[in-house]
């Protein structure tokens, strides 16, 4: 197995396993595909999606449901900039976040609810998927922070996300796959606008380069 670099690494105490453990958030590269596939399981996370829902048009997505979507994403992983980041708790893959230029997501381009706010060439977070044992522990927030940093490293002028706003105090995890508004706020993102009251659009901006030291 090839060596893996971990651009984001911190200690997390008392989560997932007894005692202290190391958490890493790293790009999904070909050598990590097996870990990603294990996280998503036989059903591709949800109904054979394999995180291709936004990357295909509706008909193409339906036609490729299952193995076709899996092969399509694996091909995407093999070329160009990684399409997202994986979170590890020690050697166990426990989380995924999809991050890429908005132009790579045809379903976003055709959405009336999530249509562009302006002409900024944003990158988009379209999916957050966490293993059950890793949920409700702040991992979504840390993945959002890491995804923004990753996008800025690759020249993104801004990063967008499309969280859901629960209509009740609790929402089934399966309906929160684009993230919850609270996670974006905790990650330091700000509400940039909305075409629907239940689907706000959040943004993160790169830190100002060359800021004068006080």
Backbone as ProteinMPNN parsed JSONL, in Angstrom:
{"seq_chain_A": "XXXXXXXXXXXXXXXXXXXXXXXXXXXXXXXXXXXXXXXXXXXXXXXXXXXXXXXXXXXXXXXXXXXXXXXXXXXXXXXXXXXXXXXXXXXXXXXXXXXXXXXXXXXXXXXXXXXXXXXXXXXXXXXXXXXXXXXXXXXXXXXXXXXXXXXXXXXXXXXXXXXXXXXXXXXXXXXXXXXXXXXXXXXXXXXXXXXXXXXXXXXXXXXXXXXXXX", "coords_chain_A": {"N_chain_A": [[0.848, -1.198, 0.0], [0.531, 2.215, -0.812], [2.153, 5.129, 0.586], [0.307, 7.438, 2.559], [-0.609, 10.773, 2.541], [-1.537, 13.195, 4.95], [-3.214, 16.018, 4.969], [-4.708, 17.33, 6.872], [-4.74, 16.976, 10.259], [-5.527, 15.872, 13.497], [-5.942, 15.462, 17.062], [-8.461, 13.461, 18.477], [-10.428, 12.943, 21.14], [-11.947, 10.235, 22.827], [-13.886, 9.459, 20.888], [-15.623, 7.352, 18.7], [-13.743, 5.203, 19.118], [-12.398, 3.802, 22.126], [-10.402, 5.948, 24.163], [-7.698, 8.157, 23.019], [-7.434, 9.115, 19.571], [-6.161, 9.387, 16.222], [-7.241, 11.693, 13.808], [-7.684, 12.031, 10.357], [-8.002, 13.94, 7.389], [-8.219, 13.603, 4.049], [-7.492, 13.765, 0.459], [-9.535, 11.948, -1.919], [-7.925, 9.652, -3.584], [-6.747, 7.356, -6.167], [-5.501, 5.202, -4.766], [-6.914, 5.114, -2.448], [-9.407, 4.258, -3.036], [-10.585, 1.778, -2.358], [-11.098, 2.056, 0.363], [-12.997, 4.094, 0.322], [-15.072, 2.798, -1.108], [-15.727, 0.829, 0.709], [-16.743, 2.366, 2.804], [-19.057, 3.418, 1.571], [-20.454, 1.108, 0.997], [-22.399, -1.77, -0.18], [-24.623, -0.708, -1.44], [-23.901, 1.711, -2.41], [-23.92, 4.007, -0.738], [-26.519, 5.389, -0.845], [-29.166, 4.048, -2.361], [-27.769, 3.204, -4.698], [-26.366, 5.431, -5.512], [-23.642, 6.403, -5.36], [-22.479, 8.895, -5.194], [-22.999, 10.259, -7.585], [-25.225, 11.645, -8.237], [-25.436, 14.455, -8.591], [-23.592, 14.767, -10.554], [-24.397, 13.613, -12.913], [-26.937, 14.024, -15.44], [-30.525, 13.737, -14.895], [-31.686, 11.506, -16.327], [-29.413, 10.086, -17.166], [-28.262, 9.482, -14.733], [-30.206, 7.778, -13.59], [-30.101, 5.673, -15.429], [-27.608, 4.634, -14.911], [-27.682, 3.74, -12.365], [-26.413, 2.261, -9.468], [-23.977, -0.124, -10.214], [-23.059, 1.165, -12.54], [-22.908, 3.872, -11.821], [-20.999, 3.626, -9.825], [-18.73, 2.814, -11.291], [-18.431, 5.06, -12.901], [-17.775, 7.099, -11.071], [-15.397, 6.072, -10.066], [-13.78, 6.173, -12.326], [-13.664, 8.918, -12.545], [-12.191, 9.532, -10.283], [-9.723, 8.601, -11.007], [-8.64, 10.448, -12.689], [-7.389, 13.77, -13.0], [-8.093, 16.427, -10.602], [-8.769, 15.319, -7.303], [-12.144, 14.312, -6.523], [-13.206, 14.788, -4.041], [-12.993, 14.527, -0.415], [-11.792, 12.271, 2.098], [-12.485, 11.202, 5.407], [-10.656, 9.888, 8.071], [-10.583, 7.811, 10.918], [-8.122, 6.907, 12.81], [-7.146, 4.064, 11.117], [-9.532, 3.676, 9.906], [-11.969, 4.468, 7.528], [-14.303, 6.967, 7.78], [-15.832, 9.049, 6.827], [-17.009, 11.242, 4.17], [-16.75, 13.895, 1.8], [-17.98, 15.659, -0.919], [-16.416, 17.704, -3.266], [-15.979, 20.066, -5.767], [-15.546, 22.033, -8.8], [-18.442, 23.981, -9.512], [-19.385, 23.771, -12.114], [-19.029, 21.127, -12.782], [-21.269, 19.777, -12.049], [-24.04, 18.927, -13.427], [-26.725, 18.679, -12.562], [-27.007, 20.653, -10.667], [-26.802, 22.9, -12.244], [-29.209, 22.85, -13.569], [-31.081, 23.35, -11.638], [-33.765, 25.07, -10.164], [-34.078, 25.892, -7.572], [-31.514, 25.921, -6.568], [-30.067, 27.556, -8.232], [-27.463, 29.631, -9.73], [-26.192, 32.32, -7.723], [-24.767, 34.457, -8.638], [-22.191, 35.436, -10.969], [-19.821, 34.289, -10.108], [-17.232, 31.912, -10.237], [-17.754, 29.474, -8.563], [-16.778, 26.733, -6.373], [-18.403, 23.694, -5.416], [-19.908, 22.069, -2.635], [-21.486, 19.099, -2.545], [-22.263, 16.8, -1.259], [-22.316, 15.147, 1.857], [-21.258, 12.45, 3.642], [-21.396, 10.289, 6.3], [-20.153, 7.639, 8.328], [-22.308, 5.759, 10.476], [-21.431, 5.594, 13.143], [-19.879, 7.821, 13.327], [-21.364, 10.082, 13.295], [-22.93, 13.161, 14.446], [-20.844, 14.234, 15.938], [-19.379, 16.399, 15.247], [-17.9, 16.001, 12.958], [-18.825, 16.593, 10.377], [-18.632, 19.376, 10.287], [-15.849, 19.718, 10.433], [-15.092, 18.461, 8.069], [-16.229, 20.215, 6.208], [-14.673, 22.514, 6.644], [-12.172, 21.527, 5.854], [-12.708, 20.91, 3.169], [-13.187, 23.429, 2.061], [-10.648, 24.598, 2.394], [-9.173, 22.894, 0.731], [-10.319, 23.453, -1.788], [-9.615, 26.174, -2.07], [-6.874, 25.931, -2.21], [-6.669, 24.973, -4.743], [-7.355, 27.082, -6.294], [-9.985, 28.09, -6.15], [-12.355, 30.757, -6.129], [-14.391, 31.023, -4.359], [-16.423, 28.966, -2.222], [-19.298, 26.963, -2.271], [-22.186, 25.724, -0.503], [-25.111, 23.692, 0.082], [-27.134, 23.436, 2.281], [-29.757, 21.697, 4.128], [-32.669, 22.851, 5.833], [-33.996, 21.82, 8.744], [-37.429, 21.061, 9.195], [-38.479, 20.285, 11.495], [-37.349, 19.561, 14.885], [-35.717, 17.331, 14.69], [-34.21, 15.451, 12.039], [-34.253, 12.794, 9.728], [-31.188, 11.146, 8.98], [-30.769, 10.397, 6.321], [-31.99, 12.323, 4.792], [-30.413, 14.497, 4.993], [-28.19, 14.778, 3.395], [-26.857, 16.768, 1.992], [-25.883, 18.254, 3.97], [-26.353, 19.967, 7.128], [-27.656, 23.153, 8.092], [-26.611, 24.145, 10.482], [-24.097, 22.927, 10.681], [-22.637, 24.185, 8.646], [-22.592, 26.802, 9.587], [-21.103, 26.499, 11.952], [-18.723, 25.811, 10.799], [-17.81, 28.188, 9.88], [-18.818, 29.264, 7.567], [-20.907, 31.495, 5.63], [-24.268, 32.659, 5.152], [-25.21, 33.203, 1.913], [-27.341, 33.692, 0.28], [-30.651, 32.804, -0.974], [-32.939, 30.875, -2.838], [-35.032, 29.524, -2.028], [-36.775, 29.184, 1.055], [-36.147, 26.952, 2.582], [-33.818, 25.955, 1.532], [-31.113, 27.265, 1.807], [-28.208, 28.995, 0.505], [-24.922, 28.64, 1.21], [-21.702, 30.146, 1.712], [-18.119, 30.029, 1.612], [-15.237, 32.002, 1.827], [-11.929, 32.609, 0.534], [-9.117, 33.154, 2.729], [-7.829, 36.46, 3.081], [-5.103, 37.233, 1.069], [-1.801, 38.048, 1.999], [-2.425, 39.652, 4.184], [-1.941, 42.38, 6.291], [0.167, 42.26, 9.111], [-0.693, 42.796, 12.482]], "CA_chain_A": [[0.0, 0.0, 0.0], [1.347, 3.42, -0.904], [2.082, 6.032, 1.726], [-0.777, 8.404, 2.459], [-0.367, 12.048, 3.174], [-2.699, 13.702, 5.661], [-3.069, 17.457, 5.07], [-5.343, 17.832, 8.08], [-4.603, 15.906, 11.254], [-5.695, 16.379, 14.848], [-6.307, 14.458, 18.039], [-9.872, 13.443, 18.845], [-10.484, 12.09, 22.316], [-13.188, 9.616, 23.228], [-14.849, 9.334, 19.81], [-15.56, 6.175, 17.843], [-13.007, 4.141, 19.8], [-11.945, 4.265, 23.445], [-9.11, 6.63, 24.228], [-7.37, 9.143, 22.004], [-7.158, 8.563, 18.25], [-5.796, 10.409, 15.254], [-8.184, 11.915, 12.721], [-7.069, 12.567, 9.152], [-8.887, 14.262, 6.274], [-7.31, 13.523, 2.908], [-8.184, 13.638, -0.834], [-9.824, 10.62, -2.455], [-7.045, 9.313, -4.687], [-6.977, 5.96, -6.55], [-5.052, 4.237, -3.761], [-7.871, 5.103, -1.337], [-10.727, 3.895, -3.547], [-11.132, 0.643, -1.612], [-11.634, 2.582, 1.622], [-14.219, 4.814, -0.031], [-16.093, 1.82, -1.465], [-16.148, 0.162, 1.937], [-17.59, 3.325, 3.514], [-20.341, 3.538, 0.889], [-21.148, -0.166, 1.092], [-22.904, -2.426, -1.392], [-25.677, 0.096, -2.069], [-23.39, 3.001, -2.869], [-24.366, 5.014, 0.234], [-27.978, 5.531, -0.849], [-29.86, 3.684, -3.59], [-26.896, 3.109, -5.859], [-25.976, 6.782, -5.941], [-22.19, 6.507, -5.518], [-22.162, 10.325, -5.308], [-23.103, 10.699, -8.975], [-26.519, 12.294, -8.431], [-25.254, 15.8, -9.125], [-22.63, 14.744, -11.657], [-25.113, 13.165, -14.105], [-28.306, 14.474, -15.61], [-31.467, 12.819, -14.259], [-31.823, 10.264, -17.086], [-28.149, 9.365, -17.141], [-28.093, 8.954, -13.384], [-31.103, 6.635, -13.43], [-29.631, 4.578, -16.285], [-26.362, 4.104, -14.364], [-27.88, 3.471, -10.945], [-25.699, 1.086, -8.994], [-22.62, -0.358, -10.697], [-22.679, 2.18, -13.522], [-22.49, 5.055, -11.081], [-19.733, 3.313, -9.148], [-17.644, 2.851, -12.282], [-18.265, 6.44, -13.36], [-17.025, 7.875, -10.076], [-14.039, 5.548, -9.996], [-13.066, 6.76, -13.462], [-13.433, 10.328, -12.212], [-11.121, 9.561, -9.282], [-8.451, 8.269, -11.661], [-8.136, 11.539, -13.517], [-7.521, 15.141, -12.538], [-8.155, 16.778, -9.183], [-9.682, 14.446, -6.565], [-13.497, 14.872, -6.445], [-13.671, 14.948, -2.677], [-12.09, 14.197, 0.676], [-12.167, 11.218, 3.024], [-12.085, 11.346, 6.809], [-10.245, 8.639, 8.713], [-10.354, 7.73, 12.363], [-7.037, 5.935, 12.714], [-7.103, 3.484, 9.775], [-10.905, 3.436, 9.464], [-12.6, 5.547, 6.776], [-15.586, 7.216, 8.44], [-16.573, 10.191, 6.281], [-16.771, 11.68, 2.796], [-17.343, 15.145, 1.354], [-17.776, 15.914, -2.349], [-16.052, 19.091, -3.535], [-15.489, 20.24, -7.139], [-16.151, 23.218, -9.427], [-19.885, 23.86, -9.73], [-19.625, 23.397, -13.507], [-18.988, 19.675, -12.916], [-22.513, 19.206, -11.524], [-25.145, 19.324, -14.314], [-28.002, 18.78, -11.863], [-27.047, 21.97, -10.047], [-27.019, 23.905, -13.282], [-30.605, 22.83, -13.966], [-31.953, 23.507, -10.477], [-34.33, 26.4, -9.921], [-33.902, 26.2, -6.154], [-30.09, 26.117, -6.284], [-29.443, 28.228, -9.372], [-26.379, 30.53, -9.298], [-26.5, 33.625, -7.144], [-24.042, 35.46, -9.406], [-21.332, 34.822, -11.984], [-18.577, 33.808, -9.508], [-16.968, 30.51, -10.601], [-17.611, 28.808, -7.271], [-16.738, 25.288, -6.214], [-19.601, 23.302, -4.679], [-20.016, 20.879, -1.8], [-22.794, 18.529, -2.895], [-22.595, 15.605, -0.483], [-21.603, 14.782, 3.081], [-21.695, 11.117, 4.047], [-20.637, 9.843, 7.463], [-20.516, 6.371, 8.94], [-23.234, 5.99, 11.584], [-20.727, 5.787, 14.406], [-19.151, 9.089, 13.294], [-22.306, 11.199, 13.188], [-23.228, 13.978, 15.629], [-19.613, 14.444, 16.689], [-18.674, 17.544, 14.69], [-17.08, 15.653, 11.806], [-19.31, 17.32, 9.199], [-18.049, 20.717, 10.346], [-14.425, 19.629, 10.109], [-15.002, 18.16, 6.65], [-16.521, 21.455, 5.478], [-13.488, 23.371, 6.738], [-11.12, 20.934, 5.035], [-13.098, 21.028, 1.763], [-12.953, 24.814, 1.655], [-9.197, 24.782, 2.276], [-8.756, 22.151, -0.458], [-10.744, 24.212, -2.967], [-8.817, 27.396, -2.17], [-5.541, 25.517, -2.672], [-6.772, 24.725, -6.184], [-7.71, 28.313, -6.983], [-11.397, 28.472, -6.08], [-12.582, 32.082, -5.579], [-15.388, 30.861, -3.299], [-16.976, 27.616, -2.133], [-20.704, 26.992, -1.909], [-22.851, 24.526, -0.011], [-26.563, 23.78, -0.064], [-27.692, 22.668, 3.396], [-31.191, 21.65, 4.345], [-33.119, 23.422, 7.094], [-35.015, 20.915, 9.266], [-38.731, 21.643, 9.509], [-38.689, 19.906, 12.884], [-36.099, 19.53, 15.631], [-34.894, 16.22, 14.227], [-34.386, 15.065, 10.64], [-33.532, 11.552, 9.418], [-29.885, 11.395, 8.36], [-30.82, 10.174, 4.879], [-32.467, 13.534, 4.136], [-29.477, 15.597, 5.286], [-26.937, 14.424, 2.729], [-26.119, 17.968, 1.566], [-25.43, 18.919, 5.181], [-27.284, 20.781, 7.9], [-27.265, 24.559, 8.182], [-25.806, 24.356, 11.686], [-22.715, 22.506, 10.415], [-22.004, 25.229, 7.846], [-22.341, 27.948, 10.463], [-19.995, 26.156, 12.84], [-17.505, 25.764, 9.99], [-17.416, 29.548, 9.546], [-19.424, 29.696, 6.314], [-21.961, 32.486, 5.821], [-25.41, 32.558, 4.246], [-25.01, 34.142, 0.798], [-28.622, 33.955, -0.368], [-31.544, 31.646, -1.046], [-34.074, 30.923, -3.757], [-36.093, 28.834, -1.296], [-36.502, 29.363, 2.479], [-35.628, 25.723, 3.174], [-32.568, 25.563, 0.883], [-30.195, 28.411, 1.717], [-26.909, 28.784, -0.129], [-23.852, 29.121, 2.084], [-20.41, 30.317, 1.057], [-16.863, 30.297, 2.313], [-14.322, 32.783, 0.995], [-10.529, 32.377, 0.919], [-8.527, 34.205, 3.562], [-7.18, 37.5, 2.292], [-3.672, 37.014, 0.936], [-0.929, 39.167, 2.326], [-3.01, 40.54, 5.182], [-0.901, 43.027, 7.122], [0.22, 41.823, 10.502], [-0.887, 43.876, 13.439]], "C_chain_A": [[0.879, 1.242, 0.0], [1.154, 4.304, 0.306], [1.001, 7.071, 1.496], [-0.415, 9.671, 3.206], [-1.658, 12.538, 3.818], [-2.566, 15.205, 5.84], [-3.715, 18.043, 6.311], [-5.322, 16.706, 9.104], [-4.728, 16.52, 12.636], [-6.045, 15.216, 15.766], [-7.781, 14.599, 18.395], [-10.02, 12.463, 19.99], [-11.88, 11.523, 22.524], [-14.235, 9.478, 22.155], [-14.569, 8.091, 18.998], [-14.858, 4.992, 18.495], [-12.578, 4.668, 21.171], [-10.587, 4.946, 23.351], [-8.902, 7.596, 23.086], [-7.063, 8.454, 20.677], [-6.862, 9.698, 17.296], [-6.827, 10.485, 14.158], [-7.451, 12.553, 11.555], [-8.146, 12.852, 8.128], [-8.008, 14.447, 5.053], [-8.095, 13.395, 1.608], [-8.442, 12.176, -1.2], [-8.99, 10.413, -3.713], [-7.231, 7.824, -5.008], [-6.572, 4.943, -5.496], [-5.975, 4.169, -2.555], [-9.267, 4.662, -1.782], [-11.356, 2.761, -2.737], [-11.736, 1.096, -0.29], [-12.961, 3.303, 1.384], [-15.354, 3.834, -0.32], [-16.613, 1.087, -0.231], [-17.064, 1.075, 2.749], [-18.984, 3.379, 2.9], [-21.132, 2.235, 0.891], [-21.714, -0.646, -0.235], [-23.918, -1.577, -2.141], [-25.195, 1.482, -2.487], [-23.859, 4.171, -2.056], [-25.877, 5.102, 0.276], [-28.527, 5.186, -2.235], [-29.004, 3.634, -4.829], [-26.395, 4.434, -6.385], [-24.487, 6.884, -6.269], [-21.748, 7.955, -5.803], [-22.137, 10.822, -6.756], [-24.399, 11.451, -9.254], [-26.396, 13.674, -9.07], [-24.384, 15.813, -10.376], [-23.224, 14.256, -12.979], [-26.417, 13.943, -14.228], [-29.248, 13.407, -15.069], [-31.57, 11.484, -15.001], [-30.549, 9.429, -17.03], [-27.898, 8.745, -15.774], [-28.953, 7.712, -13.183], [-30.621, 5.432, -14.229], [-28.394, 3.905, -15.706], [-26.483, 3.698, -12.9], [-27.191, 2.177, -10.519], [-24.298, 1.0, -9.559], [-22.16, 0.678, -11.709], [-22.214, 3.456, -12.857], [-21.166, 4.828, -10.372], [-18.565, 3.395, -10.13], [-17.371, 4.275, -12.747], [-17.48, 7.264, -12.356], [-15.597, 7.372, -9.971], [-13.189, 6.076, -11.15], [-12.727, 8.221, -13.187], [-12.285, 10.45, -11.217], [-9.757, 9.361, -9.933], [-7.877, 9.417, -12.481], [-8.33, 12.887, -12.815], [-7.527, 15.31, -11.033], [-9.128, 15.843, -8.472], [-11.054, 15.101, -6.382], [-14.026, 15.048, -5.037], [-12.63, 14.486, -1.685], [-12.676, 13.086, 1.535], [-11.691, 11.567, 4.426], [-11.773, 9.98, 7.373], [-10.167, 8.83, 10.222], [-9.38, 6.58, 12.547], [-7.056, 5.375, 11.286], [-8.494, 3.271, 9.186], [-11.459, 4.657, 8.734], [-14.018, 5.755, 7.3], [-16.373, 8.381, 7.834], [-16.119, 10.584, 4.888], [-17.428, 13.033, 2.57], [-16.981, 15.359, -0.109], [-17.499, 17.388, -2.553], [-15.434, 19.182, -4.924], [-16.082, 21.531, -7.691], [-17.628, 22.978, -9.736], [-20.196, 23.385, -11.145], [-19.597, 21.891, -13.728], [-20.282, 18.993, -12.483], [-23.711, 19.662, -12.369], [-26.472, 19.489, -13.587], [-28.13, 20.108, -11.124], [-27.394, 23.037, -11.07], [-28.495, 23.975, -13.692], [-31.585, 23.05, -12.832], [-32.471, 24.936, -10.343], [-34.098, 26.839, -8.48], [-32.45, 26.534, -5.826], [-29.369, 26.761, -7.46], [-28.403, 29.236, -8.878], [-26.885, 31.847, -8.72], [-25.881, 34.752, -7.952], [-23.145, 34.735, -10.397], [-19.972, 34.382, -11.434], [-18.421, 32.315, -9.819], [-16.708, 29.682, -9.348], [-17.336, 27.321, -7.427], [-17.913, 24.92, -5.313], [-19.376, 22.041, -3.85], [-21.416, 20.32, -2.028], [-23.176, 17.319, -2.056], [-21.702, 15.498, 0.74], [-22.142, 13.424, 3.508], [-20.792, 10.622, 5.158], [-21.107, 8.461, 7.896], [-21.382, 6.648, 10.168], [-22.513, 6.305, 12.877], [-20.003, 7.129, 14.471], [-20.076, 10.303, 13.265], [-22.504, 11.884, 14.532], [-22.014, 14.143, 16.541], [-18.783, 15.581, 16.107], [-17.851, 17.241, 13.456], [-17.532, 16.391, 10.549], [-18.715, 18.721, 9.146], [-16.577, 20.69, 9.94], [-14.221, 19.284, 8.634], [-15.281, 19.403, 5.803], [-15.314, 22.396, 5.505], [-12.371, 22.849, 5.845], [-11.43, 21.067, 3.549], [-12.861, 22.438, 1.245], [-11.461, 25.063, 1.456], [-8.666, 24.093, 1.021], [-9.104, 22.921, -1.728], [-9.901, 25.47, -3.154], [-7.395, 27.08, -2.644], [-5.515, 25.288, -4.179], [-7.356, 25.919, -6.936], [-9.161, 28.726, -6.949], [-11.547, 29.876, -5.492], [-13.595, 32.075, -4.434], [-15.881, 29.42, -3.34], [-18.407, 27.719, -1.641], [-21.156, 25.649, -1.353], [-24.344, 24.767, 0.041], [-27.258, 22.985, 1.033], [-29.216, 22.664, 3.393], [-31.494, 22.264, 5.706], [-34.23, 22.521, 7.626], [-36.318, 21.655, 9.589], [-39.139, 21.314, 10.938], [-37.337, 19.843, 13.568], [-35.156, 18.445, 15.136], [-35.221, 15.9, 12.778], [-33.629, 13.766, 10.402], [-32.254, 11.851, 8.643], [-29.939, 11.291, 6.844], [-31.267, 11.42, 4.119], [-31.514, 14.714, 4.316], [-28.156, 15.403, 4.573], [-26.221, 15.61, 2.095], [-25.653, 18.781, 2.775], [-26.53, 19.718, 5.852], [-26.744, 22.201, 8.027], [-26.348, 24.807, 9.377], [-24.344, 23.974, 11.465], [-21.965, 23.57, 9.629], [-21.683, 26.447, 8.705], [-21.146, 27.685, 11.373], [-18.665, 26.122, 12.091], [-17.028, 27.152, 9.574], [-17.94, 30.042, 8.208], [-20.544, 30.685, 6.614], [-23.059, 32.304, 4.783], [-25.296, 33.633, 3.169], [-26.308, 34.505, 0.108], [-29.473, 32.707, -0.368], [-32.623, 31.912, -2.078], [-35.28, 30.225, -3.152], [-35.774, 28.947, 0.19], [-35.901, 28.129, 3.142], [-34.334, 25.229, 2.536], [-31.654, 26.769, 0.715], [-28.898, 28.009, 1.015], [-25.846, 29.442, 0.746], [-22.545, 29.206, 1.312], [-19.282, 30.468, 2.058], [-15.953, 31.017, 1.336], [-12.893, 32.538, 1.457], [-10.034, 33.489, 1.825], [-7.811, 35.21, 2.7], [-5.675, 37.29, 2.267], [-2.907, 38.27, 1.34], [-1.532, 40.145, 3.313], [-1.904, 41.1, 6.097], [-0.972, 42.54, 8.55], [0.078, 43.02, 11.416], [0.156, 43.811, 14.534]], "O_chain_A": [[1.864, 1.308, 0.735], [0.123, 4.242, 0.975], [0.802, 7.533, 0.373], [0.027, 9.635, 4.354], [-2.745, 12.317, 3.286], [-1.881, 15.649, 6.761], [-3.33, 19.121, 6.764], [-5.826, 15.613, 8.846], [-4.122, 17.551, 12.925], [-6.399, 14.13, 15.308], [-8.285, 15.705, 18.589], [-9.762, 11.271, 19.822], [-12.874, 12.24, 22.413], [-15.415, 9.386, 22.492], [-13.423, 7.807, 18.648], [-15.36, 3.871, 18.417], [-12.413, 5.877, 21.339], [-9.736, 4.557, 22.551], [-9.804, 7.833, 22.282], [-6.508, 7.355, 20.65], [-7.262, 10.838, 17.531], [-7.25, 9.457, 13.629], [-6.688, 13.501, 11.736], [-9.105, 12.089, 8.006], [-7.155, 15.335, 5.018], [-9.247, 12.964, 1.632], [-7.671, 11.286, -0.84], [-9.314, 10.94, -4.777], [-7.815, 7.098, -4.204], [-7.238, 3.919, -5.346], [-5.842, 3.27, -1.724], [-10.207, 4.69, -0.988], [-12.556, 2.796, -2.464], [-12.771, 0.579, 0.131], [-13.917, 3.142, 2.142], [-16.471, 4.016, 0.166], [-17.798, 0.765, -0.144], [-18.052, 0.613, 3.319], [-19.982, 3.386, 3.621], [-22.359, 2.26, 0.797], [-21.531, -0.012, -1.274], [-24.057, -1.714, -3.356], [-25.999, 2.33, -2.875], [-24.169, 5.226, -2.608], [-26.47, 4.908, 1.337], [-28.362, 5.962, -3.177], [-29.468, 3.988, -5.913], [-26.042, 4.555, -7.558], [-24.113, 7.39, -7.327], [-20.792, 8.203, -6.538], [-21.348, 11.701, -7.104], [-24.646, 11.853, -10.391], [-27.155, 14.019, -9.975], [-24.434, 16.757, -11.165], [-22.633, 14.457, -14.04], [-26.937, 14.459, -13.239], [-28.818, 12.283, -14.809], [-31.543, 10.43, -14.365], [-30.604, 8.21, -16.867], [-27.388, 7.629, -15.668], [-28.476, 6.705, -12.662], [-30.72, 4.296, -13.764], [-28.15, 2.73, -15.976], [-25.485, 3.349, -12.268], [-27.371, 1.13, -11.142], [-23.508, 1.933, -9.411], [-20.981, 1.034, -11.732], [-21.229, 4.058, -13.285], [-20.316, 5.717, -10.319], [-17.53, 3.986, -9.821], [-16.22, 4.655, -12.962], [-16.612, 8.047, -12.742], [-14.675, 8.17, -9.803], [-12.013, 6.389, -10.966], [-11.651, 8.702, -13.545], [-11.488, 11.384, -11.307], [-8.753, 9.894, -9.46], [-6.729, 9.347, -12.92], [-9.325, 13.1, -12.122], [-7.037, 14.461, -10.289], [-10.217, 15.594, -8.989], [-11.136, 16.3, -6.116], [-15.185, 15.421, -4.857], [-11.522, 14.102, -2.06], [-13.893, 12.971, 1.682], [-10.624, 12.155, 4.604], [-12.529, 9.028, 7.179], [-9.741, 9.872, 10.72], [-9.763, 5.414, 12.452], [-6.988, 6.15, 10.332], [-8.621, 2.741, 8.082], [-11.422, 5.766, 9.268], [-14.838, 4.837, 7.271], [-17.479, 8.671, 8.291], [-14.994, 10.298, 4.479], [-18.519, 13.296, 3.075], [-15.815, 15.253, -0.491], [-18.251, 18.236, -2.073], [-14.481, 18.466, -5.231], [-17.024, 22.072, -7.112], [-18.008, 21.891, -10.171], [-21.176, 22.668, -11.351], [-20.087, 21.413, -14.751], [-20.386, 17.768, -12.542], [-24.331, 20.678, -12.055], [-27.269, 20.352, -13.954], [-29.233, 20.632, -10.972], [-28.172, 23.953, -10.802], [-28.976, 25.028, -14.11], [-32.795, 22.948, -13.033], [-31.699, 25.893, -10.402], [-33.94, 28.029, -8.208], [-32.177, 27.327, -4.925], [-28.176, 26.528, -7.656], [-28.457, 29.653, -7.721], [-27.881, 32.406, -9.18], [-26.395, 35.87, -7.96], [-23.325, 33.542, -10.637], [-19.055, 34.126, -12.215], [-19.373, 31.547, -9.678], [-15.584, 29.243, -9.103], [-17.618, 26.726, -8.467], [-18.371, 25.751, -4.528], [-18.744, 21.084, -4.297], [-22.411, 20.984, -1.74], [-24.314, 16.855, -2.138], [-20.495, 15.728, 0.67], [-23.346, 13.266, 3.712], [-19.575, 10.541, 4.992], [-22.296, 8.148, 7.84], [-21.203, 7.67, 10.83], [-22.934, 7.185, 13.628], [-19.559, 7.54, 15.544], [-19.603, 11.438, 13.215], [-22.287, 11.301, 15.595], [-22.145, 14.185, 17.765], [-17.605, 15.716, 16.438], [-17.166, 18.127, 12.946], [-16.695, 16.777, 9.733], [-18.337, 19.197, 8.076], [-16.121, 21.549, 9.186], [-13.274, 19.767, 8.014], [-14.625, 19.611, 4.782], [-14.979, 23.005, 4.488], [-11.7, 23.622, 5.162], [-10.526, 21.309, 2.748], [-12.391, 22.622, 0.122], [-11.057, 25.668, 0.463], [-7.809, 24.639, 0.325], [-8.281, 23.029, -2.638], [-9.515, 25.795, -4.277], [-6.79, 27.857, -3.383], [-4.465, 25.397, -4.813], [-7.799, 25.785, -8.076], [-9.541, 29.649, -7.669], [-10.938, 30.173, -4.464], [-13.647, 33.012, -3.637], [-15.772, 28.742, -4.361], [-18.699, 28.469, -0.71], [-20.603, 24.597, -1.673], [-24.794, 25.912, 0.046], [-27.9, 21.973, 0.753], [-29.866, 23.495, 2.759], [-30.672, 22.203, 6.62], [-35.302, 22.457, 7.025], [-36.304, 22.735, 10.179], [-40.013, 21.957, 11.519], [-36.301, 20.042, 12.934], [-33.937, 18.617, 15.158], [-36.36, 16.055, 12.338], [-32.481, 13.638, 10.826], [-32.241, 12.706, 7.758], [-29.229, 12.019, 6.15], [-30.962, 11.564, 2.936], [-31.792, 15.813, 3.836], [-27.111, 15.812, 5.079], [-25.067, 15.469, 1.691], [-25.094, 19.867, 2.62], [-27.516, 20.096, 5.22], [-25.533, 22.419, 8.063], [-25.41, 25.598, 9.285], [-23.447, 24.626, 12.001], [-20.794, 23.836, 9.902], [-20.62, 27.05, 8.561], [-20.282, 28.546, 11.541], [-17.61, 26.372, 12.674], [-15.959, 27.284, 8.978], [-17.556, 31.119, 7.754], [-21.07, 30.712, 7.727], [-22.804, 31.847, 3.668], [-25.286, 34.826, 3.471], [-26.376, 35.522, -0.581], [-29.076, 31.672, 0.168], [-33.152, 33.019, -2.181], [-36.394, 30.31, -3.67], [-34.609, 28.82, 0.567], [-35.217, 28.247, 4.158], [-33.801, 24.199, 2.947], [-31.446, 27.241, -0.403], [-28.549, 26.831, 0.947], [-25.876, 30.649, 0.984], [-22.309, 28.438, 0.379], [-19.458, 30.955, 3.175], [-15.907, 30.678, 0.154], [-12.66, 32.285, 2.639], [-10.473, 34.633, 1.709], [-7.237, 34.842, 1.675], [-5.041, 37.18, 3.317], [-3.32, 39.394, 1.056], [-1.203, 41.331, 3.296], [-1.055, 40.362, 6.597], [-2.054, 42.423, 9.125], [0.632, 44.093, 11.176], [0.153, 44.645, 15.439]]}, "name": "protein", "num_of_chains": 1, "seq": "XXXXXXXXXXXXXXXXXXXXXXXXXXXXXXXXXXXXXXXXXXXXXXXXXXXXXXXXXXXXXXXXXXXXXXXXXXXXXXXXXXXXXXXXXXXXXXXXXXXXXXXXXXXXXXXXXXXXXXXXXXXXXXXXXXXXXXXXXXXXXXXXXXXXXXXXXXXXXXXXXXXXXXXXXXXXXXXXXXXXXXXXXXXXXXXXXXXXXXXXXXXXXXXXXXXXXX"}
